[in-house]
Amino acid sequence: MPDAHGGRRRSSRRSGSSKVWIVVLIVALVAAAAGGAYLLTKDDDSSSSGSAATALSDGLQLVIQGKNEAATAKFNQVLESEPDNKLALYNLGLIEQQANNPTSAEVRYRKVIAVDPNYAPALYNLGIIVADQGASADAIDLYRRATVADPTFARAFLNLGLLLFDAGDKTGSAAALTKAVQLDPTLLSRIPENQRPGA
C-alpha cells in the first residue's frame, strides 16, 4: 500500500549553539514490513544537550548501518535525559514498525505527536498503522494532518487520496491524488488506473 516518502536535505542550527546540524535522511532503508514508513531522522528543531545529541547521532548512524538493536539502546539513552525527545521517540517507533511491531510503534508515534502535534513523519507512519488496522477514518485524519504540516509530502497525499477513494469521496480523492502526482510524478504508477487524475 503506502511507500516511503523521498527525503530532502535540510540543515539547521541547534538552539543555544552555533553548531550546524546536517539532516541525515535515510532513503532506502524501508523494510517491507514497515509498509512504506516515512524515514526521517533529524530535523530543524533538535535541541538536544551534548551527550543526548551525541547518542542521537550515534543512534542514527547505527540505523543507517542496519544495527537496530544498538540504535535502540542509543535512542533509549537519549530518552533517559530527554524523555520528550521526539527524534528518539520517532526513530524507536520506526524501528518497531520495521520489525513488524505495530502496537509498540503506535505507542511511540502517539508520544511524538503529543510532543509535536504537527510532526508530519509521525502522523504519516501512524496513518499507515491505523489504516492497516482497518481504521480508515482515523488514517484519513492523520494523512490530512500530515499534508497540512508538510504541504510537500507527496506520499501523504497519495495515501490520503487512495483512502478517500475507498471511502467514496471521489472529489477529495481526485484532489489529493492530483497533488501527489504534481509533487512527485513517479507516484502516478502507484495509483490504480480507475483512480488516476482525469480517469
ChimeraX attribute file (.defattr): number of C-alpha atoms within 10 A of each C-alpha:
attribute: neighborCount
match mode: 1-to-1
recipient: residues
	/A:1	11
	/A:2	21
	/A:3	19
	/A:4	20
	/A:5	19
	/A:6	16
	/A:7	16
	/A:8	11
	/A:9	9
	/A:10	13
	/A:11	13
	/A:12	16
	/A:13	16
	/A:14	17
	/A:15	13
	/A:16	8
	/A:17	9
	/A:18	9
	/A:19	10
	/A:20	10
	/A:21	16
	/A:22	14
	/A:23	17
	/A:24	20
	/A:25	19
	/A:26	19
	/A:27	15
	/A:28	11
	/A:29	18
	/A:30	18
	/A:31	15
	/A:32	12
	/A:33	13
	/A:34	24
	/A:35	19
	/A:36	21
	/A:37	26
	/A:38	29
	/A:39	23
	/A:40	23
	/A:41	22
	/A:42	23
	/A:43	20
	/A:44	14
	/A:45	12
	/A:46	16
	/A:47	15
	/A:48	18
	/A:49	16
	/A:50	9
	/A:51	12
	/A:52	22
	/A:53	14
	/A:54	14
	/A:55	22
	/A:56	26
	/A:57	20
	/A:58	16
	/A:59	28
	/A:60	27
	/A:61	17
	/A:62	17
	/A:63	21
	/A:64	18
	/A:65	11
	/A:66	13
	/A:67	13
	/A:68	22
	/A:69	12
	/A:70	14
	/A:71	26
	/A:72	22
	/A:73	14
	/A:74	23
	/A:75	24
	/A:76	20
	/A:77	18
	/A:78	25
	/A:79	19
	/A:80	12
	/A:81	13
	/A:82	14
	/A:83	13
	/A:84	16
	/A:85	22
	/A:86	25
	/A:87	23
	/A:88	30
	/A:89	27
	/A:90	27
	/A:91	28
	/A:92	25
	/A:93	28
	/A:94	32
	/A:95	22
	/A:96	21
	/A:97	28
	/A:98	21
	/A:99	16
	/A:100	16
	/A:101	16
	/A:102	22
	/A:103	13
	/A:104	16
	/A:105	26
	/A:106	22
	/A:107	15
	/A:108	24
	/A:109	28
	/A:110	18
	/A:111	20
	/A:112	25
	/A:113	19
	/A:114	13
	/A:115	14
	/A:116	15
	/A:117	15
	/A:118	17
	/A:119	19
	/A:120	25
	/A:121	26
	/A:122	33
	/A:123	27
	/A:124	31
	/A:125	31
	/A:126	29
	/A:127	31
	/A:128	30
	/A:129	22
	/A:130	19
	/A:131	20
	/A:132	14
	/A:133	11
	/A:134	10
	/A:135	13
	/A:136	19
	/A:137	15
	/A:138	14
	/A:139	25
	/A:140	25
	/A:141	15
	/A:142	24
	/A:143	29
	/A:144	23
	/A:145	20
	/A:146	27
	/A:147	22
	/A:148	15
	/A:149	16
	/A:150	15
	/A:151	16
	/A:152	16
	/A:153	24
	/A:154	24
	/A:155	28
	/A:156	35
	/A:157	28
	/A:158	29
	/A:159	27
	/A:160	29
	/A:161	30
	/A:162	26
	/A:163	21
	/A:164	22
	/A:165	18
	/A:166	12
	/A:167	14
	/A:168	10
	/A:169	13
	/A:170	16
	/A:171	12
	/A:172	17
	/A:173	25
	/A:174	21
	/A:175	16
	/A:176	26
	/A:177	29
	/A:178	21
	/A:179	21
	/A:180	25
	/A:181	21
	/A:182	14
	/A:183	16
	/A:184	17
	/A:185	12
	/A:186	10
	/A:187	16
	/A:188	18
	/A:189	10
	/A:190	14
	/A:191	16
	/A:192	10
	/A:193	11
	/A:194	8
	/A:195	17
	/A:196	18
	/A:197	16
	/A:198	8
	/A:199	8
